[in-house]
């Protein structure tokens, strides 16, 4: 008898680590604007399109977004879909921003995406404080990624070396 591949189309590869980042994904900024806020409709849309991971905004700066909660996460998990949180960060309150990211992880996120953009340019000390505190709160091995600028030469003052350095984002 042959085994079914995992949801999202991944086949097992010996020696390969699987994370939510390996699966086809879709991003939700406002749950209320996605399928009219209907969680069953979001699940259906994801399943119909072969989505294995849904990324949902869970925070903006030092503010937790309450849309990232068990009434959303639970049904997606039950459907075999990974749920990852993303937060936009500014670097003005890095410890508070780290707590927002940790809140999403503790609410059940399968991974966390740091959305750091122009607001973080030149803020190396803030990035270092954010990453250090975030890792204290979520652990060294929790799947963490950076969704920032893809062209490093356009943003020479962005703290890539901190966000992607030791202890930082792996993806």
C-alpha positions in Angstrom: 0.0 0.0 0.0 1.3 3.4 -0.9 1.1 6.3 1.6 -0.8 9.5 0.7 1.5 12.6 0.3 0.9 15.2 3.0 -1.7 17.9 2.4 -0.3 20.7 0.2 1.4 18.3 -2.2 4.7 17.7 -0.4 6.2 14.3 -0.7 8.5 13.0 2.0 12.2 13.3 1.3 14.6 11.6 3.6 16.8 14.1 5.5 14.7 17.1 4.5 13.2 19.3 7.1 9.6 20.3 6.3 8.2 23.7 7.4 5.0 25.6 6.6 7.2 27.6 4.2 7.6 24.6 2.0 3.9 24.6 1.1 2.0 26.7 -1.4 0.6 29.7 0.5 -1.8 32.6 0.5 -1.7 35.8 2.5 -4.6 37.4 4.3 -4.3 41.0 5.5 -7.9 41.5 6.8 -9.8 38.3 7.5 -13.0 40.3 7.3 -12.2 41.1 3.7 -11.3 37.6 2.7 -14.3 35.5 1.7 -16.5 38.0 3.6 -14.8 36.9 6.8 -16.3 33.4 6.6 -13.7 30.9 8.0 -15.3 27.9 6.3 -15.2 29.8 2.9 -11.5 30.7 3.6 -10.8 27.0 4.2 -12.7 26.0 1.0 -10.8 28.6 -1.1 -7.5 27.4 0.3 -8.3 23.7 -0.3 -9.6 24.4 -3.8 -6.4 26.1 -4.8 -4.0 23.6 -3.2 -2.9 26.0 -0.5 -1.0 24.3 2.4 -0.2 27.4 4.4 -2.3 30.5 5.1 -0.4 33.6 6.3 -2.6 36.0 8.4 -1.7 39.4 9.7 -1.4 39.1 13.5 0.1 42.5 14.4 1.1 46.0 13.4 3.9 47.5 15.4 3.2 47.2 19.1 -0.5 46.3 18.4 -1.8 42.7 18.4 -4.5 42.1 15.8 -7.2 39.9 17.3 -8.2 38.4 14.0 -5.4 35.9 14.6 -7.2 33.7 17.0 -8.4 30.1 17.6 -11.7 30.7 15.7 -9.6 31.1 12.6 -6.6 28.9 13.4 -8.5 25.9 14.7 -10.6 25.3 11.6 -7.6 25.8 9.3 -5.5 23.3 11.3 -8.5 20.9 11.3 -8.4 21.1 7.5 -4.7 20.2 7.4 -3.6 23.8 6.6 -0.7 25.4 8.4 -1.4 28.9 9.8 1.4 31.4 10.0 1.3 34.8 11.5 2.9 37.9 10.0 3.5 41.2 11.7 4.5 44.6 10.3 7.3 46.1 12.4 8.6 49.6 12.5 11.6 49.5 15.0 10.2 52.3 17.3 9.2 49.9 20.1 11.2 46.7 19.4 10.5 45.0 22.7 6.7 45.6 22.4 6.9 44.4 18.7 8.6 41.2 19.9 5.8 40.6 22.4 3.3 41.0 19.5 5.1 38.3 17.5 5.3 36.0 20.5 1.5 36.5 21.2 0.8 35.1 17.7 3.1 32.2 18.2 1.4 31.4 21.6 -2.0 31.6 19.9 -1.0 28.7 17.7 1.0 30.0 14.7 3.0 27.4 12.9 5.5 30.0 11.8 6.1 33.8 12.1 6.9 36.2 9.3 8.6 39.5 10.1 7.4 42.2 7.6 10.1 44.8 8.1 10.5 47.5 5.4 11.6 51.1 5.0 10.7 52.0 8.6 13.5 49.7 9.8 16.2 51.3 7.7 19.2 52.3 9.8 17.7 50.8 13.0 20.3 48.1 13.7 20.1 48.4 17.5 16.3 48.1 17.4 16.5 45.1 15.1 19.0 43.4 17.4 16.8 44.1 20.4 13.7 42.9 18.6 15.3 39.6 17.4 16.9 38.9 20.7 13.7 39.4 22.7 11.6 37.6 20.1 13.8 34.5 20.2 13.7 34.6 24.1 9.9 34.5 23.8 9.4 32.0 21.0 12.5 29.8 21.2 15.6 29.4 19.0 14.0 26.8 16.7 10.6 28.3 16.0 10.3 28.8 12.2 10.9 32.5 11.5 11.2 34.4 8.2 11.8 37.9 6.9 9.5 39.4 4.3 11.5 42.5 3.4 13.1 44.1 0.5 14.4 41.6 -2.1 17.0 43.9 -3.6 19.7 44.5 -0.9 21.6 46.9 -3.0 18.6 49.3 -3.1 18.5 49.4 0.7 22.0 49.5 2.1 20.9 50.8 5.5 18.4 48.0 6.1 19.6 45.7 8.9 19.6 42.5 6.9 22.7 41.3 8.9 20.6 41.4 12.1 17.3 40.0 10.8 19.0 37.2 8.9 22.1 36.8 11.2 22.7 34.4 14.0 19.6 33.8 16.0 17.5 35.6 13.4 15.2 34.5 10.6 16.1 31.4 8.8 13.8 31.9 5.8 
